[in-house]
């Protein structure tokens, strides 16, 4: 049985979670700042 989920646009309040998960990517790029995150489309 699959679990339904919804997708919504990210908000600035999502940045802390985004920043934590970004580290899991293991890339050498710096984590985007909250200001940068707010402008990502």
N, C-alpha and C positions, 0 to 999 in steps of 0.2 A: 504494500500500500504506500503510495507516495504522499508526502506531506505538502500541502499547498503553501505557497509563500507569495508575498507581494513584493514588488520592487517600487522604490520611490527615489526621487532625486535626493542626493546627499545634502546635508545641511552643515553649517559650521560646527554644530554640536557633535557631529560624527567624526570630527578630526582626530580626537584622541584614540578612537578605535582604529581609524584608518592608519594613523601613525604607527600603532603597535603592529598591525598586520603587515604594513609595508616592510618592516624589518624582516618578516618571515620570507619575503621574496628572495632575500640573500643577494640583492644587487648592490653595487658599490655606489649607486646614486644617493645623494643626501635625501633624507625624508623631507618632502615638501612642507613648508611652514603652513600655519593655519591660513595666512593670507594667500599663499599660492593655492592651497586646497580650495579656497572659496572661489577661485577663478578657473579651476579645472572644469572642462565641459566634456 
